[in-house]
């Protein structure tokens, strides 16, 4: 049995009518192929038996739903292919479109389409013909696309006519040309986009779109003016491949078309298709960059001599990874590490700490002038780049910052980060330093805790000693750090919390009664409860004294966010059998408030929680072993996660891979079938 490409693995569905409802029913799981006979075949993934086969032809309606599914109609029956990989869906969809396009060319005669002659008298008739083709369905769209690709003389004549109409200032016919161009964009796929946006035609395309009535607003900058004057192509390092240069220009123009020129006009399907083209183009560029040592070293050389454009270039690469998380980025980050990027970034931050002495001396020597705002942006851009590195490939940077060479030098980079975490006049810049620190102490699965341990050994104690004399911004940073530590309770973390008198600092913040800080404190408490550690329980005993005080003195009648957080802590405490000693201590602390006016109310709420837990155990004893895990996953609907780390804040969400062995998994059931 031949091995099939995994990207072509999909689930095959059939739309079944049951009464008044229609549901997608999975038929089987297999690999999709398009044969030399233009047949679409689904082969069972284990046996390679044929599950489905049909000839691809214009009579069958094909639609692409989102990026992973393809639907088609055979007679009265609807079917769908739900791929586990976007690339597989793109491959099959492109294959289907190519076959349909060829069929349309063979079945149609050029005389069937009246797009000539291209002159002022015939222009409105051309627009009417295009509109009819557009409304005629998918096959007519494919035919129009094929016509435009194969009859480029039409584009050439239309472009020349546009220039003539502009000279005559014939606004009405210029708007007709604009509508024609919008239709051409609507039916475009990769090959036609490349023609429309090449050096020969892109000014005509964007020039025509300047006459779009929807875009004629106050302050509107003409597309050609922006692309020619305000948009500059700056090469930090020369791209020697002309093919890659063309690809860069093409991707930029396509993105501009999508985001600016026709942002309001493009439908969802066309946006998806453009996104796929852009993603594939960037994947090709990233592969070219990571395989060119000469290019990478040249970029870093420019960074060493403080060419700020090189810093912007690296940030743009990070931006690509944010927009397209499926592009592999580990290799390129690894190469940058190998060629010395981390040392350069450290030099940039050290120069910032010294007031940009090195940069200013260089500018003075070379008699070069740079806008002061550009200089002040350097630390922001440097930190954003470090955050991207720590989000995507943290291991090597953490090794660098905690390496023995850094320790010998008394950890200059770590020291600088801590300095601006604790005190910084700019809250935005301070926030970036805090994000870097949180990522440094965050421990990923199968990752060594070296950078976190270095922080605990060298910096946590002096940092925590400032809590009782600090401002709100510093206390917020301290709580962020404590939350990260509370998720990874181990011996060194426990030792650090005890040595820094964590309960004293924590209770100090609780007693300030700042709502924002209280919510963070309660979330840290929940994380500590999950540890089920005796040493941590001693810390919690002291913390509960303050929490019970807050709960008893709670005067608001409505159950707001603070109230629900405390209820959740109490529920977590009494659901776990291992907390029996802590439960008794909690009851003893509560008894101290027996004479308080709110005692009966609070005690009643707590007893209700206890009784609810007992009843749930009696009703569903079989669920007892899993109760702890379910409790850990519980969250109140109105709770806000104030501790989203920098890693979670900017890291793109990963799409869940379909489990093809689960017959109840129905990824296409939520997708809307296009009529």
ZIZI-V719933 format. One line per field, one symbol per residue. ss: DSSP state (2 for helix, 1 for strand, 0 for the rest). Layout:
# ZIZI-V719933
ss=???
This chain:
# ZIZI-V719933
ss=000002221111111111001111111111111100001111110000011111100000111110001111110011111110022222222222222222222220022200000000002222222222222002222222222222022222222222222222002222222222222222000222222200000222222220002220000000222222220000000000022222222222222222222000000222222222222222222222220022222222222200022222222222222220000002222222220022222222222220002222222222000002222202222222222222220222222220022222000222222222220000222222222222222000000002222222220222220022200222222222222222000022222222200222222222200022222222222222222002222222222222222222000000002222222222222220222222222222222000000022222222222222222222202222222222222000000000000222220000000000000000000000000
